Amino acid sequence: MMNKITILGSGTSTGVPILGCKCGICQSKDPRNNRLRSSALLELTSKKNILIDASPDLRAQLLRARTDSLNGVIITHDHADHTHGIDDLRAFSFERTSEIPVYTDPHCMNSLTMKFPYIFQREKIFAQRPILGGGIPHLELHPILPGLNVVCDEEFHFFSLPHGYGSTLSFIHRRLGYIIDCVEISQEALDFFSNAKLEILVIDCLRYDPHQTHLHFDKTLRYIEMISPRLAILTHMGHEIDYLDIINQLKRRGIKNVIPAIDGQSFLYS
């Protein structure tokens, strides 16, 4: 048996198409240019399902993936496009008697507690009144620090990479590497990722031109060359990137181990 990662969403914070945008890519008829906000799902040989980020499109993504259970969630950072679908997790609480663990760094733990007090401070919020209506997600925060961590009884190695005024968690699980929302990769992380002999690397690639907070096409390709995975999958792509155009650019450069993600696509790794 093999582990599996499914790209639930491969788009940037606006998704593609962008609301109201009339550009050629947002008006494209090619379904491969339709990108929901970034999330991914790990289905492991241990029979554990682990969600990577809770995008605002999470309900639609998990319905499409036919996901009926979750054992845990990793939140890479506290930006809205990676966290604001978290309420959709309450559907997975209906049949559980224990909280779903949510793993993230201490800064994001504090941010999620402030953004969603009815979830993460429910004892305080509902101390003097009962919970009414459809209920709330039963989630429990667990801290992640750089280095080796255990997530749902699985070993993950995490790195903290710069993103805007904050940072984002990247990780390695067995022969999978996952790098999202960062402007650069530290030498320490590069060395670790390259020594891991990755079969699959999912990596940030916002657009062709440089950006203040994200990797861009040429920079992403340089990092991929350094890490040398068997296959690299570009994700978190904006409406500047057309699927067929980027395929053709990769072909012209003679790059055979890199492809752009398609929402709903799955990949196996050992």
C-alpha positions as CSV (number, residue, x, y, z in Angstrom):
1,M,0.0,0.0,0.0
2,M,1.0,3.6,-0.6
3,N,0.3,6.9,1.0
4,K,-1.8,9.4,-1.0
5,I,-1.9,13.2,-1.2
6,T,-4.9,14.8,-2.9
7,I,-4.6,18.5,-4.0
8,L,-8.0,19.8,-2.8
9,G,-7.3,23.3,-4.1
10,S,-4.3,24.7,-6.0
11,G,-5.3,28.4,-6.1
12,T,-4.1,31.5,-4.3
13,S,-6.1,33.5,-1.8
14,T,-8.6,34.8,-4.4
15,G,-9.1,31.5,-6.1
16,V,-9.3,31.3,-9.9
17,P,-11.4,32.7,-11.5
18,I,-11.3,35.9,-9.4
19,L,-14.7,37.4,-8.8
20,G,-15.4,40.1,-11.4
21,C,-12.1,39.5,-13.3
22,K,-12.3,39.6,-17.1
23,C,-8.8,38.4,-17.9
24,G,-8.3,35.5,-20.3
25,I,-7.5,33.0,-17.6
26,C,-10.4,33.9,-15.4
27,Q,-12.7,33.6,-18.4
28,S,-11.0,30.4,-19.6
29,K,-13.1,27.4,-20.6
30,D,-10.3,25.0,-19.5
31,P,-11.4,23.4,-16.2
32,R,-7.7,23.0,-15.3
33,N,-7.6,26.8,-14.8
34,N,-10.3,26.6,-12.1
35,R,-8.5,26.7,-8.8
36,L,-10.1,26.6,-5.3
37,R,-8.1,28.0,-2.4
38,S,-5.2,25.8,-1.2
39,S,-5.9,22.7,0.9
40,A,-4.7,19.1,0.6
41,L,-5.6,15.7,2.1
42,L,-3.3,13.0,3.2
43,E,-4.7,9.4,3.2
44,L,-2.1,7.3,4.9
45,T,-1.3,3.6,5.0
46,S,-2.0,3.8,8.7
47,K,-5.7,4.4,7.7
48,K,-5.4,8.0,9.0
49,N,-6.8,11.0,7.1
50,I,-5.0,14.3,7.7
51,L,-6.2,17.6,6.3
52,I,-3.7,20.2,5.3
53,D,-5.2,23.7,5.9
54,A,-8.9,24.6,6.0
55,S,-9.6,26.8,3.0
56,P,-12.8,28.8,2.6
57,D,-13.7,26.2,-0.1
58,L,-13.3,23.3,2.2
59,R,-16.8,21.9,2.1
60,A,-16.9,21.6,-1.6
61,Q,-13.4,20.2,-1.7
62,L,-14.1,17.4,0.8
63,L,-17.3,16.5,-0.9
64,R,-15.5,16.2,-4.2
65,A,-12.9,14.0,-2.5
66,R,-15.6,11.9,-0.8
67,T,-13.9,12.3,2.5
68,D,-16.1,10.9,5.3
69,S,-13.7,11.1,8.3
70,L,-10.7,13.0,9.5
71,N,-8.2,12.1,12.1
72,G,-6.3,15.4,12.3
73,V,-5.7,18.7,10.7
74,I,-2.4,20.6,10.1
75,I,-2.7,24.4,9.7
76,T,0.3,25.8,8.0
77,H,-0.3,29.5,9.0
78,D,-3.1,31.8,10.1
79,H,-4.1,33.6,6.8
80,A,-7.7,33.6,5.9
81,D,-7.4,31.4,2.8
82,H,-5.9,28.6,4.9
83,T,-8.1,28.9,8.0
84,H,-11.6,30.3,7.2
85,G,-13.1,26.9,6.3
86,I,-12.5,25.6,9.8
87,D,-16.2,25.7,10.8
88,D,-16.9,23.1,8.1
89,L,-15.0,20.6,10.3
90,R,-18.0,20.5,12.6
91,A,-19.6,17.9,10.4
92,F,-16.8,15.5,11.3
93,S,-17.6,16.1,15.0
94,F,-21.2,14.7,14.9
95,E,-20.1,11.1,15.2
96,R,-17.0,11.6,17.4
97,T,-16.7,11.4,21.1
98,S,-13.3,13.2,21.2
99,E,-11.9,16.3,19.7
100,I,-10.2,16.4,16.3
101,P,-6.6,17.5,16.9
102,V,-5.5,20.6,15.1
103,Y,-1.7,20.9,14.8
104,T,-0.1,24.3,14.2
105,D,2.6,26.7,15.5
106,P,2.1,28.7,18.7
107,H,1.5,32.0,16.9
108,C,-1.3,30.4,14.8
109,M,-2.7,28.7,17.9
110,N,-3.2,32.2,19.4
111,S,-4.6,33.6,16.2
112,L,-7.1,30.8,15.8
113,T,-8.2,31.1,19.4
114,M,-8.9,34.8,18.9
115,K,-10.6,34.4,15.5
116,F,-12.8,31.4,16.5
117,P,-13.4,31.8,20.3
118,Y,-16.7,29.8,20.0
119,I,-14.5,26.8,19.0
120,F,-11.3,27.2,21.0
121,Q,-12.7,29.0,24.0
122,R,-16.0,27.3,24.2
123,E,-15.8,26.6,27.9
124,K,-15.5,30.3,28.5
125,I,-18.0,31.4,25.8
126,F,-20.6,28.9,26.9
127,A,-19.8,28.9,30.7
128,Q,-23.2,30.5,31.6
129,R,-25.3,29.4,28.6
130,P,-26.0,26.3,26.6
131,I,-24.9,25.7,23.1
132,L,-27.9,26.2,20.8
133,G,-28.5,25.3,17.2
134,G,-26.3,23.1,15.0
135,G,-23.4,22.8,17.3
136,I,-19.7,23.7,17.0
137,P,-16.6,21.9,15.7
138,H,-15.0,19.8,18.5
139,L,-11.3,20.7,17.8
140,E,-8.3,20.8,20.1
141,L,-5.1,22.7,19.4
142,H,-1.7,21.0,19.5
143,P,1.5,23.0,19.2
144,I,4.0,22.3,16.4
145,L,7.6,23.4,16.7
146,P,10.3,23.2,14.0
147,G,11.8,19.7,13.9
148,L,10.4,16.3,14.4
149,N,6.8,16.2,15.6
150,V,4.2,13.4,15.9
151,V,0.9,14.1,14.2
152,C,-1.8,11.4,14.5
153,D,0.9,8.9,15.5
154,E,2.9,9.7,12.3
155,E,6.3,11.4,12.2
156,F,6.5,14.7,10.4
157,H,9.5,17.0,10.2
158,F,8.5,20.7,10.1
159,F,10.3,23.8,9.1
160,S,9.2,27.4,9.6
161,L,9.6,29.5,6.4
162,P,9.2,33.3,6.0
163,H,5.9,34.6,4.6
164,G,5.0,38.3,4.8
165,Y,5.2,39.5,8.4
166,G,4.9,35.9,9.7
167,S,5.9,32.4,8.8
168,T,4.5,29.2,7.4
169,L,5.0,25.6,8.3
170,S,6.4,23.3,5.7
171,F,6.9,19.6,6.3
172,I,8.3,16.3,5.2
173,H,6.2,13.1,5.7
174,R,8.1,10.0,4.6
175,R,8.9,10.7,0.9
176,L,6.5,13.7,0.6
177,G,7.5,17.3,0.9
178,Y,5.0,20.1,1.3
179,I,6.1,23.8,0.9
180,I,3.4,26.4,0.8
181,D,3.2,30.2,1.1
182,C,6.8,31.3,1.5
183,V,9.1,33.8,-0.1
184,E,12.3,31.8,0.4
185,I,13.5,28.5,1.7
186,S,16.3,28.4,4.3
187,Q,19.5,26.5,3.6
188,E,18.8,24.2,6.5
189,A,15.4,23.3,5.1
190,L,16.9,23.0,1.6
191,D,19.5,20.6,2.8
192,F,16.9,18.5,4.7
193,F,14.5,18.4,1.8
194,S,17.2,17.4,-0.7
195,N,18.6,14.7,1.6
196,A,15.1,13.2,2.0
197,K,15.1,11.7,-1.5
198,L,11.5,12.9,-2.1
199,E,9.1,11.2,-4.4
200,I,6.6,14.0,-4.3
201,L,7.2,17.7,-3.6
202,V,4.2,20.1,-3.5
203,I,5.5,23.6,-3.7
204,D,4.3,27.2,-3.8
205,C,4.4,29.0,-7.2
206,L,2.2,32.1,-7.2
207,R,3.0,33.6,-10.6
208,Y,5.8,34.3,-13.2
209,D,6.9,37.7,-11.8
210,P,8.6,38.1,-8.3
211,H,6.3,38.7,-5.4
212,Q,6.9,40.1,-1.9
213,T,5.6,37.1,0.1
214,H,5.5,34.1,-2.3
215,L,7.7,32.0,-4.5
216,H,7.5,32.8,-8.2
217,F,8.1,30.5,-11.2
218,D,11.9,30.9,-11.8
219,K,12.6,30.8,-8.0
220,T,10.4,27.8,-7.5
221,L,12.2,26.0,-10.3
222,R,15.6,26.8,-8.8
223,Y,14.5,25.3,-5.5
224,I,13.1,22.2,-7.2
225,E,16.4,21.7,-9.0
226,M,18.2,21.9,-5.6
227,I,15.8,19.5,-3.9
228,S,15.6,17.1,-6.8
229,P,12.3,15.3,-6.2
230,R,11.1,12.6,-8.5
231,L,8.0,14.8,-9.2
232,A,7.3,18.4,-8.2
233,I,3.8,19.8,-8.2
234,L,3.2,23.5,-8.5
235,T,0.4,24.9,-6.3
236,H,-1.0,28.2,-4.9
237,M,-1.2,29.5,-8.4
238,G,-2.8,32.8,-9.3
239,H,-4.7,34.0,-12.4
240,E,-1.5,35.0,-14.1
241,I,-0.8,31.3,-14.8
242,D,-2.5,29.4,-17.6
243,Y,-2.3,25.7,-17.3
244,L,-1.3,24.9,-20.9
245,D,1.1,27.9,-21.0
246,I,3.1,26.7,-18.0
247,I,3.1,23.2,-19.4
248,N,4.6,24.5,-22.6
249,Q,7.2,26.6,-20.7
250,L,8.3,23.6,-18.8
251,K,8.6,21.6,-22.0
252,R,10.6,24.4,-23.7
253,R,13.1,24.3,-20.8
254,G,13.3,20.5,-21.0
255,I,12.0,20.1,-17.4
256,K,10.3,16.7,-17.1
257,N,9.7,16.3,-13.4
258,V,7.5,19.4,-12.8
259,I,3.8,19.8,-13.4
260,P,1.2,22.3,-12.3
261,A,-1.5,21.0,-9.9
262,I,-5.0,20.3,-10.9
263,D,-7.7,20.5,-8.3
264,G,-8.8,17.0,-7.2
265,Q,-5.6,15.3,-8.5
266,S,-4.0,12.6,-6.3
267,F,-0.4,11.3,-6.1
268,L,1.0,8.3,-4.3
269,Y,4.2,8.2,-2.2
270,S,5.9,5.6,0.0
